[in-house]
Amino acid sequence: MTVINGYKIEPCADLRCANLRGAQLGYTNLRDADLRYTNLRGADLRYTNLRDADLRYTNLKDADLREADLKGANLKGANLRYANLSCADLSCTNLREADLRYANLRYAIGDGTHIRTMQTKRYTVVCTEDTIAIGCQKHSVKEWEEFSDAQIITMDGIDALEWWNKYKDIVITLARDWSGRHRK
């Protein structure tokens, strides 16, 4: 067991309203922990087990959640602005009212409602309400629709254009269909 700022860091821990801003919690096990209203701004949570944790209304702005296991976690109303969620598992996660603006979702596994993920042989596609990220390129749905062949080639070469010509309709349809249903 680890103790940070007087708080015991362990599975099922009660850390409600704790101030853990900037805490180094990478590689820890916080499965089923109660982290409601906790300040984890800028915290290092890389590779942390947060499966089934209660993170409602938690401040995770600028937090590093790379490869964190958030499966089944409750992130309702959480501030995830600028958080690094690359390669994080968000499947079965409650992201209702969560602020995901400017979050890095590259290679994240989405929840299927607020974040949709599509795996292809060459690229991982991540869609949110208003953006599509393909590999390291993140743009609005409208921008993706309007990119010329030359612009696609500058992103990742001729192979990117071949991929885009094959998957463009699928990706755009997925994003448009999903965002239309999500807004209702």
N, C-alpha and C positions, 0 to 999 in steps of 0.2 A: 504494500500500500504506500502511496505517495501522499505527502501533505504539502499543499501550496497555499500560501496566505492563510494558514489555519484551517483549510478545507481538506477533508479526506477525499482523495481521488481514487474511487473504486467502483466496481459494478454496483448498481442500485443506489448510488450515493444521492443524498438530498442536498443539492446545491442551489436551491431556489434563491434567486435575488443575489447570488454571490457576485463579487467583483473580481473577475479573473481576467481583466484586460491585459492582453499581451502575454498571458501565461504560456509556458512551454509544456503542452500536454500531448505532444506527438507520441504515437505508439502506445497510448494508454487504453485501458478498458473501462469505458463508461456506459456499458450496455445497461439499458433500463434506468439510467440515471434521471433524476428530476432536475432539469436545468432551466425551468421556466423563469423568465425575466432576468436571467443571468447576463452579465456583461462579459462577453468573450471577444470583444473588439480586438482585432489584430492578434488573436491567440493562434498558436501553432497547434493544430489538431491533425497534422498529417498522420495517415494510417491509423487513426483512432477508431476504436469500436464504439460507435454511437447507436448501434442497432436498438430499435424500440425505445430510444431515449425521448424524453419529453422536453422539447426545445421551444415550446410556444413562447412567442414574443421575446425571444432571446436576441441580443445584439451580437451578430456575427460579422459585422462590417469589417472588411479587410482581413478576415480570418483565413488561415491556410488550412483547407479541408481536403487537400489532395489525397486521393485514394482512401478517404474515410468511408467507413461502412455506416451509412445512414438508413439502411433498409428498415422500413417500418417506423422510422422516427416521426415525431409530430413537430413540424416546423411552422405551424400555423402562425402567421403574423410575424415571423422572424425577419430581422434585417440582415439580408445576405448581400447587400450592395458591395461590390468590389471583392467579394469572397472568391477564393480560388477553390472551385469544386471540380477541378479536372480529375477525371478518372474516379470520381466518387460514385458510390452506389446509392441512388435515390429511389430505387424501386419500392413501391408500396409506401412511399413517404407522403405525409400530408403537407402540401405546400400552399394551401389556401391562404390567401392574403400575404404570402411571403413576398418580400421585396428582392427580386432577383436582378434588378437593373445593374448592368456592368459586371455581373458575376462571370467568372471564367468557367464555362461548362464543357470545355473541350474533353471529349471522350467520356463524359459522364453518362451513367445509365439513368435515363429519365424515369419519372413516375408515371408516364403515360397520359397524364392530364395536363399538367403545367409545363412539363418538359417531355418532348418526344424524341426518341433516339432511333436512328436507323443505321444499321451496320452494313457496309458493303465491303467488297474485297479491298478496295483502295482507300476509301475515306469513311469516317464516321460522320453522320449528319445529326445535328442537334437543333431542334426547333423549339422556340418559345413563342409567346403570343405575337411578337412582332419581329423576331429575327430568325435567321437560319445561319448556323455555323457548319461549314463543311471543311474538315481538316482544321487548318489554322486561320481560315478566312471567315469572318463573321460580319454579316451585312443584313440590312432590312430585307423583307420578302420582296418589296418593290425593286430594290437595287438588284437582287438576284435575277428577277424577271427581265430587267433591262440591260444586263451586261452583254456586251458584244463578244464575239468570238475572240477578238484580239485581247480584250480585257481578261477573259478567262485564261488565255494562254499565258499572260504575264503573271498569273497567280501561281501556276505550277507546271507550266510547259504544255506541250501538245497532248500529253497523256491526260491532263486535266480537261482539255476540251473534248477529247473522246469520251471521258467519263461523263462530263456535263451533258453532252448530246444524248447519251444513253439514259441518264437518270433525271434530267431536268424536269420533264413533265411529272414524274413521280414525286419528286421533292416539292415542287411548287404546289401540286395538288394536295399533298399531305399537309403542307403548311397552311394553305388557304382553307381547306376543309376543316382542319383542326381549329384554327383561329376563329373561324366563323361560328363553330359550335361552342367554343370556349367563351365567347362574348355574350352568348344568349343567356 
